[in-house]
Amino acid sequence: MLLEAMEKESEKIEEIKKEMERYAERSGFRLNPNEQVVIGLIKGLLANEKKYRARYCPCRRVTGNPEEDKDKICPCKWHKEEIEKMGHCHCGMFYKK
């Protein structure tokens, strides 16, 4: 049972990683080259999805008010501006090519 749950989580993480890679490619940036960071961030997204029913960016403070928090769903409202300014978004999921 535990092994099955771990396999499902691994599959979900890989699915989201591919989704994020496609988004990054279409948007002209790339995922963080450190795969462990990406996996940790995806685990944070999944934890927020379980708790709040949305994949809020793990680096943003969630209030619990869906209207107020909608801009924090990954990729968040600020990620493109942050990538342009800093070379990566605040949480480090996406990097400039």
Sequence and secondary structure as in RCSB ss.txt:
>XXXX:A:sequence
MLLEAMEKESEKIEEIKKEMERYAERSGFRLNPNEQVVIGLIKGLLANEKKYRARYCPCRRVTGNPEEDKDKICP
CKWHKEEIEKMGHCHCGMFYKK
>XXXX:A:secstr
 HHHHHHHHHHHHHHHHHHHHHHHHHHTEEE S HHHHHHHHHHHHHHHHHHSS B TTS   S HHHHGGGBSS
 TTHHHHHHHHSB TTSSEEE 
